[in-house]
């Protein structure tokens, strides 16, 4: 019923505005920042289906082979102009089984000096390489472990983007609690974002460097949630155990180089969590986590095909041995019509330390490998 209502609202908006609709790339407004244009109304979408083959389930109860064919993302992306060259709105809705139909609803003011945009509402902060990039332009079928565990997803807040050509700066303030997918700003604590991007032609290609930090505070529970319904691993909730206040700092950097049909990229994020009680502020527990990945891709057959490889690691406690897991993913993409109509084929080899998660069965060579086949249509 909720999905039907959402679809009805979208259709009603189309008829109510009675304005021409232009096809566009679902992610062009979010590629590494903000891109706005004076159009009355614009519609885009991204639809994905996923076939999952898994050798052995991680859950001790379900130890047999698992085959799944499921609907992935089904999203509509709308944007328009309130005041030409000044004020814009952007919204994104999920029509599939995702439990939050409204994903983005933000306003963008472009009238500030030094080519600065001001964004406020609900949206993905510019933290990590993949956020807020479009899900239609993922190079693999799923996000890397780094994004699954450290991506902040949708937040309520405000962010500035200053574009100085080869240099770009983001500053943001968001709802406290460090909880992804916030809908409200409901406490006195705030999370702060700082990011700098450097983009420069180097030799035959282009070099992209980015550094970012997230400084969070809050009360209650710290939680990690699965950033999207197409993720292949379910991320458990992590609780502070009832402490009154916590602080979280996350730092990361990205380095990417693209030259012709070849692209390489590396990303690293480290996190320090401190849990303490008021009013003394004495730290009762702190721990550190980290994650990184390296990947490379090469396009061939007139860029109709792309072969990729990604190696990644996530360590849930850097002070304890055997708490890390590693994935090696081999990918093959077939572009029927650029990235808008394409097929992903991924083979994921997964391994983990014996003490990674005691409630799960130990990773065994070949027993937790996965094959993903995903079809995508975007416009």
C-alpha positions in Angstrom: 0.0 0.0 0.0 2.8 2.4 0.9 4.6 1.8 -2.4 1.3 2.2 -4.3 0.7 5.5 -2.5 4.3 6.7 -3.3 3.8 5.9 -7.0 0.5 7.7 -7.1 2.0 10.8 -5.6 4.8 10.8 -8.2 2.3 10.4 -11.0 0.1 13.2 -9.5 3.1 15.5 -9.4 3.8 14.8 -13.1 0.2 15.7 -14.1 0.0 18.6 -11.7 3.1 20.4 -13.0 2.1 19.7 -16.7 5.7 20.4 -17.6 8.0 18.7 -20.1 10.0 15.8 -18.7 13.6 15.4 -19.9 15.6 12.1 -19.7 18.8 12.4 -17.6 21.4 10.4 -15.8 20.2 9.3 -12.4 23.4 10.3 -10.8 24.6 13.4 -12.6 23.4 15.8 -9.8 25.5 13.9 -7.3 28.7 13.0 -9.1 31.3 14.1 -6.6 29.3 17.1 -5.6 26.4 19.2 -6.9 25.5 19.9 -10.5 22.4 22.0 -11.0 20.7 23.3 -14.1 17.7 25.5 -14.9 15.0 23.1 -15.9 11.4 23.3 -14.8 11.2 19.6 -14.0 13.4 16.6 -14.6 12.8 12.9 -14.0 15.4 10.0 -13.8 15.3 6.5 -12.5 17.3 3.4 -11.6 15.9 -0.2 -11.6 18.0 -3.2 -10.6 17.4 -7.0 -10.2 19.8 -9.3 -8.5 20.5 -13.1 -8.7 22.5 -14.3 -5.7 24.2 -17.7 -5.5 25.9 -18.5 -2.2 27.7 -21.7 -1.3 26.9 -21.8 2.4 25.0 -19.4 4.6 26.7 -17.7 7.5 23.9 -18.4 9.8 24.4 -21.6 11.8 20.7 -22.4 11.4 20.7 -22.2 7.7 23.8 -24.1 6.5 22.6 -25.2 3.1 23.1 -23.6 -0.3 21.1 -20.4 -0.9 19.9 -19.1 -4.3 18.0 -15.8 -4.4 16.4 -13.9 -7.3 15.2 -10.6 -6.0 14.3 -7.0 -6.8 17.1 -4.6 -6.0 16.7 -0.8 -6.2 13.7 0.7 -7.9 14.1 4.5 -7.6 12.8 7.6 -9.1 14.7 10.8 -9.0 13.0 14.2 -9.4 14.5 17.7 -9.5 13.4 21.2 -10.5 14.0 24.9 -10.4 12.3 27.2 -7.8 14.2 30.4 -8.8 16.4 30.3 -12.0 20.1 30.2 -11.3 19.4 30.5 -7.5 17.1 27.9 -5.9 16.5 24.2 -6.7 14.9 21.1 -5.2 15.8 17.5 -5.5 14.0 14.4 -4.2 14.4 10.6 -4.6 11.9 7.9 -3.8 12.3 4.1 -3.5 9.4 2.1 -5.1 10.8 -1.3 -4.1 10.8 -3.1 -0.8 13.2 -0.7 0.9 11.7 0.2 4.3 12.1 4.0 3.7 10.3 5.1 0.5 11.5 8.7 0.8 15.3 8.8 0.4 16.3 12.3 -0.5 14.5 15.6 -0.1 16.8 18.6 -0.3 17.0 22.2 -1.4 20.0 23.8 -3.1 20.8 27.5 -3.0 23.4 28.5 -5.7 23.6 32.2 -5.1 26.6 32.3 -2.8 30.0 33.8 -3.8 33.1 31.7 -4.8 30.9 29.3 -6.7 29.4 27.9 -3.5 26.3 25.9 -3.2 24.3 25.5 0.1 22.3 22.3 0.5 19.9 21.5 3.3 17.3 18.8 4.0 17.7 15.0 3.9 20.5 13.7 1.7 23.8 11.8 1.7 26.8 13.7 3.1 29.9 13.8 0.9 31.7 11.1 3.0 33.6 8.3 1.2 34.1 8.0 -2.5 30.7 6.4 -3.2 28.5 8.7 -1.2 26.7 10.6 -2.6 27.5 9.1 -6.0 24.6 7.5 -7.9 23.8 3.8 -7.3 23.4 3.6 -11.1 27.2 4.1 -11.5 28.5 1.5 -9.1 31.4 -0.4 -10.7 30.5 -3.6 -8.7 27.0 -5.0 -7.8 27.4 -4.1 -4.1 29.1 -1.4 -2.1 32.6 -2.2 -0.7 32.9 -3.2 3.0 34.3 0.3 3.8 31.0 1.9 2.7 28.9 -0.7 4.4 30.5 0.0 7.8 31.4 3.7 7.6 29.1 5.3 5.0 26.7 7.7 6.8 23.9 7.3 4.2 21.0 9.7 4.4 21.2 12.4 7.1 19.2 15.5 8.1 21.4 18.6 7.9 23.1 21.2 5.9 26.3 21.2 3.7 28.2 23.7 1.6 30.1 22.8 -1.6 32.7 25.3 -2.9 34.1 24.5 -6.3 37.4 26.3 -7.1 38.2 24.4 -10.3 40.9 21.8 -9.4 40.0 22.2 -5.7 36.7 21.5 -4.0 35.7 22.0 -0.3 32.7 20.6 1.6 31.6 21.6 5.1 28.5 20.1 6.8 26.6 19.9 10.0 24.1 17.0 10.6 21.9 15.5 13.2 23.8 14.0 16.1 23.8 10.3 17.3 25.9 9.0 14.4 23.0 7.0 13.2 22.7 6.5 9.4 19.3 7.2 7.7 18.1 9.9 10.1 14.7 11.5 9.4 14.7 14.1 12.2 17.1 16.4 14.0 15.9 15.5 17.5 18.8 16.1 20.0 21.3 18.8 21.0 24.3 16.9 19.6 25.6 17.4 16.1 27.9 15.6 13.6 30.3 17.7 11.5 31.8 16.9 8.1 34.9 18.3 6.5 36.1 17.3 3.0 38.6 18.5 0.4 38.9 17.2 -3.2 41.8 17.8 -5.5 41.3 17.0 -9.2 44.2 17.5 -11.7 45.3 16.3 -15.2 48.4 14.1 -14.8 50.1 12.7 -17.8 47.7 10.9 -20.1 45.0 10.7 -17.4 43.3 12.5 -14.5 44.2 12.3 -10.8 41.6 12.6 -8.1 42.5 12.9 -4.4 40.1 13.4 -1.5 40.5 13.6 2.2 37.5 13.7 4.7 36.6 13.7 8.3 33.5 13.0 10.3 33.2 14.2 13.9 30.2 12.8 15.7 28.7 13.0 19.2 25.4 11.8 20.6 23.6 9.9 23.3 21.9 6.5 23.5 23.0 3.8 21.1 25.5 3.7 18.3 24.2 1.7 15.4 25.3 0.5 12.0 22.6 -0.4 9.5 22.8 -2.0 6.1 23.1 1.0 3.7 21.0 -0.6 1.0 18.7 -3.6 0.4 21.0 -5.0 -2.3 23.9 -5.5 0.1 24.9 -9.1 0.4 25.8 -9.1 4.1 23.5 -8.1 6.9 25.2 -5.7 9.3 24.3 -6.2 12.9 23.4 -3.4 15.3 26.1 -2.4 17.7 25.1 -1.0 21.0 27.1 1.1 23.5 25.5 -0.8 26.4 23.5 2.1 27.8 26.3 4.7 28.3 25.1 8.2 28.4 27.2 9.8 25.7 29.7 8.8 23.0 32.0 10.4 20.5 33.1 9.1 17.1 35.7 10.3 14.7 36.2 9.0 11.2 39.0 10.0 8.9 39.6 8.8 5.3 41.1 9.4 2.0 40.7 8.4 -1.6 43.2 8.3 -4.5 42.0 7.5 -8.1 43.6 7.7 -11.5 41.9 7.3 -14.8 43.7 7.0 -18.1 41.9 5.9 -21.3 40.1 2.5 -20.7 42.0 1.9 -17.4 41.1 3.1 -13.9 42.6 2.4 -10.5 41.4 3.5 -7.0 42.3 3.0 -3.4 40.3 4.2 -0.3 41.0 4.0 3.5 38.9 4.9 6.5 39.8 4.7 10.2 37.4 5.2 13.1 37.8 5.9 16.8 34.9 5.4 19.1 34.9 6.8 22.7 32.1 6.0 25.1 32.0 8.1 28.3 29.6 9.2 31.0 28.5 12.7 32.0 29.4 14.9 33.8 32.9 13.7 34.4 33.6 12.7 30.7 35.7 9.8 31.8 36.3 7.3 29.0 35.0 3.9 30.0 35.7 2.2 26.7 37.3 3.1 23.4 38.1 1.0 20.3 39.3 1.6 16.8 38.1 0.2 13.5 39.4 0.5 9.9 38.8 -0.6 6.4 40.4 -0.2 3.0 40.1 -1.4 -0.6 42.2 -1.4 -3.8 40.6 -1.9 -7.2 41.3 -1.7 -10.9 39.2 -1.9 -14.0 39.8 -2.1 -17.8 37.3 -1.5 -20.6 37.6 -3.3 -23.9 35.6 -4.3 -27.0 35.0 -0.6 -27.7 34.2 -0.1 -24.0 31.3 -2.5 -24.2 32.9 -4.8 -21.6 34.8 -4.0 -18.4 36.9 -6.4 -16.3 37.5 -5.4 -12.6 39.1 -6.7 -9.5 38.8 -5.4 -5.9 40.5 -6.5 -2.7 39.1 -5.2 0.5 39.5 -5.5 4.3 37.4 -4.5 7.3 38.8 -4.8 10.9 36.1 -4.4 13.6 38.7 -3.9 16.4 42.3 -3.0 15.4 43.6 -3.7 18.9 42.5 -7.4 18.8 43.9 -10.1 16.6 41.7 -12.1 14.1 38.9 -9.6 14.0 39.2 -8.7 10.3 37.6 -10.0 7.2 38.8 -9.8 3.6 36.9 -10.1 0.3 38.4 -10.5 -3.1 35.9 -9.7 -5.9 36.3 -10.4 -9.6 33.9 -8.5 -11.8 32.8 -8.4 -15.4 30.4 -5.6 -16.7 28.6 -5.6 -20.0 27.4 -2.2 -21.1 24.5 -2.6 -23.5 23.9 1.2 -23.6 26.7 2.9 -21.6 26.0 2.6 -17.8 22.3 3.1 -18.3 21.6 -0.5 -19.4 24.1 -3.0 -18.2 24.8 -6.4 -16.6 27.1 -7.0 -13.6 28.7 -10.4 -12.9 30.6 -10.6 -9.6 32.4 -13.5 -8.0 33.3 -12.8 -4.3 35.8 -14.8 -2.4 35.3 -14.1 1.3 37.5 -14.9 4.3 37.6 -13.7 8.0 39.6 -14.2 11.2 38.4 -16.9 13.5 37.2 -14.4 16.1 35.5 -12.0 13.7 32.0 -12.7 14.8 31.6 -15.5 17.4 27.9 -16.0 16.7 28.6 -16.9 13.0 30.2 -20.0 11.6 33.9 -19.7 10.8 34.7 -18.8 7.2 35.9 -21.8 5.3 37.7 -21.6 2.0 35.2 -21.8 -0.8 32.3 -22.3 1.6 31.2 -18.6 1.7 32.0 -17.6 -1.9 29.3 -15.8 -3.7 28.2 -15.2 -7.3 26.1 -12.1 -8.1 24.4 -11.4 -11.4 22.7 -8.0 -11.6 20.8 -6.3 -14.4 20.3 -2.6 -14.4 18.2 -0.1 -16.4 18.6 3.6 -15.7 17.4 6.7 -17.4 
